Amino acid sequence: MPEPVPTPGQVVVEVRHSSLNAAELFFAGRSTPGTVLGFDAAGVVVETAADGTGPTVGSRVVSFASGGGWAERRAVNAIDLAVVPDSVDLAEAATLPVAAGTALRALWQAGPIAGRRVLVTGASGGVGSFAVQLAAIGGAHVIASVGSAESGKGLAELGADEVVFGPENVSEPVDVVIDMVGGRQLVTAYGLLTPGGSLQSVGWASGEAAVLEPGSTLGRPAPTFITSVYNGSGLTDRPAQLKALLDLVAAGRLKPKISWRGRWDRIAEAAEALADRRLQGKAVLDVKGT
């Protein structure tokens, strides 16, 4: 591929690490040959923005963009990156923009969570494991829903107060649902919500339709919401989100869960593990030569 040509508000980053997301697999099958995919990338600034915005050359940064993360260099908007503290490993930083950023936005949209019951479905995955931790940091009672005992390992250490096998095994109502699964699990989780509760729809890993029974949305004392996490105003506040997440990692309060890591020429292995749902956390690609 040719060298990236930045616009005046972009910096060029020498990529050291990128992390894999389910959306990239979706777009991979729908993109023309030669498309450079990759949302997340962490590395070092090698060219500053012409308009004077953004960090200086040599700064360690983590970045988000709609493509270009699976390359040795990427041009990225200065407003879509953050400087990584020296105490934070760049490989861990690379896991944050999509997965942790999505979890953070979902919880921000749900409102104050201290003392509330928060159910996270698909809790062993990249977004789910961050949602468990962030909800616990926010003072919630966290219920992690997983598909197997193997998937549930380590979630209590991340902050889950309960680990259950599917939302049908949750015994009491919940105030907030962070849903990664969709389908029947979304319907079951919706039925668990307290009046005025919030279901944040993040993913649809099941591939199933979610069919609500007639009348199931009626008769509650106050509205209960299903909201897409991708439509909120938080999408435009990426620098604040990245800084908040990096500060938590630097303080040792947020721990990126990396379950696969390897050179970027092993991307097929990582993609297969993600597609087969064998990852409990994130996959990180190390750029060749680093």
PyMOL commands that set and color helices and strands:
alter all, ss='L'
color gray80, all
select helices_A, chain A and resi 22-28+78-80+90-93+96-110+126-137+149-152+155-158+167-169+183-192+233-236+238-250+264-275
alter helices_A, ss='H'
color red, helices_A
select strands_A, chain A and resi 10-19+40-47+60-64+73-77+81-83+117-121+141-145+162-164+174-179+193-201+225-228+258-263+282-286
alter strands_A, ss='S'
color yellow, strands_A
deselect
rebuild
show_as cartoon
